[in-house]
Amino acid sequence: MVYTLTLNPSIDYVVRLDEFVSGITNRTTGEEYYIGGKGINVSCILAELGLPNTAIGFTAGFTGEIIEKELTDRGIRSDFIRLKEGISRINIKIKAETESEINGQGPHIGEDDFERLLRKTDEVRADDTVVLAGSIPNTVSADAYERILRRIPWPDVRIVVDATKQLLLGCLAFRPFLIKPNRQELSEIFGREVTDREIEPCARELMARGARNVIVSLGGDGAVLFAEDGGVYHAGVLKERVLNTVGSGDSMVAGFLAGFEQTGDYGYALRLGAACGNATAFSPGLAKREKIYEILERL
């Protein structure tokens, strides 16, 4: 079983305007909403690719009910802890002549609530996969991911961490199967601007600290995988109109996991991951199966 963790899921409310003017009433030309959070995005793409998974984390209020219903409608099992107060956050995405975001804070997660989550992770068994994705709310201790990893039988569990800076570095001792920093995140980790020439040495350093496989996403230049089999694999991007900047990285993680689960081949896993990332970028929301495999044939 694959478990995806989203501590602070959201509803992303997307509003489209010809022009946004501060201080007056603006009228939309279109609007949509999507359930969000990095772990939930991974769950949705895994489901598109036919890989069963369970989404866990915290939900609250009427927005939490919507998130759980959407997952059920997509055939995704969810096992969230329902908080008694607050609501799962709403993030407003304004798409006009430029893009702006207003992200909600989300409900308070107390220590007792987090302990309930830790007890829930006791269901994780050897050979399962656990995906820890995204930042953590400020009401949760900074070592939240490490506490989870100490709780599960981590030497025998496939761990995926898609997080930044210290949150990621703290997980390396648990030998994660996959991490996916981008160039900017590498620069933040190493405290300097990482050039093209320095990408591989930086990735190898993260592997020396414990990461088994490292995907470095390079935006318009594609992605490169430094794999535990010693190989270096590259994937490109297609030149199409980008409709969506949210969830492409999460889609890549999901595609890589599904590809490796299906074949055990690192090169194919990266190609499927890249196809998922491209497909989401070219879709109004997260990619659908048909778009993913159409792009896979062209990469």
C-alpha positions, 0 to 999 in steps of 0.5 A: 500500500502507498500512504500519502501524508498531507498535514494541511490539505486545502481547497484551491479556489481558482478565479480568472479575470481579464484584469485584477484591480486592487480596491474595487469589486472585480468580476470573474470570467471563470472559476474552478476549485480543486482539492489540494496539498502535495500528498493529495496531488500525489494520491490523485495521480497515482489513482489515475495510473491505477495504483491503489493508495491511502491519503492520510493527514488532518481535515476539519469543517465543511471544507474537510468534508468536501476534500474527503468526498472528492477523494472518495469520488476518485476512488481514493481511500482516505483515512484522515483525522477529523479535527473538532475545530476550524476548517481545512484551508481555502487557497485563492489563486488569482489568474489575471494579467499576472498570477497571485495567491492567497493561502489560508492558514488551516486548523490548529493541530494540537499535540494530542491530534498529532499523537493520534496521527502517529498511532495511525501510522502503526498500520504501515507495514514492511514493503509499504510506501510512505510519501511525506510531501509539503511543508508542515503547519506552524502548529506542528513541531519542526521534527514532525516528519522525523517523528513519523519516520521513527514510528514506522518500520522504516528500514523496510518501508519505501520512503519518499520525501518531497520537502525543503531545506531542514525538513528534508535534511532531517529525513535523510538519516532514514534512507528515503527511497526518493527525494526531489529537490529543484535547483532553487531548493538545492541552492537553499540547502547548500547555501549558494547558487547551484550552477549546472556543473554543481548539480551532480556533486550536490545530488551525490552529497545528498545521496551520501547523507542517505538519499537512495535516489535523487530527482533534480527538477530543472524547470524548462530543462527537464529533470535528471535522476541520480539513481541508486543503481549508479545510473544518471537518467534525463527527461525532457519537457514538451513545448506546449502552452502551460495552463497550470503551475500547481502540482507538476512536481507532485505529479512527477513524484507519483509518476516515478513511483508508479513507473518503478512499481510497474517495471523496476526500471529507473529510466522508465520511472523517470519518463513516466514521472516527466510525462505526469509533470508535463501533463499537469502543466498542460491541463487546467488541474491535475493530469488525467490518464489519457493526457499522461500516456499521450505525452509519454509516447512523445517524450 
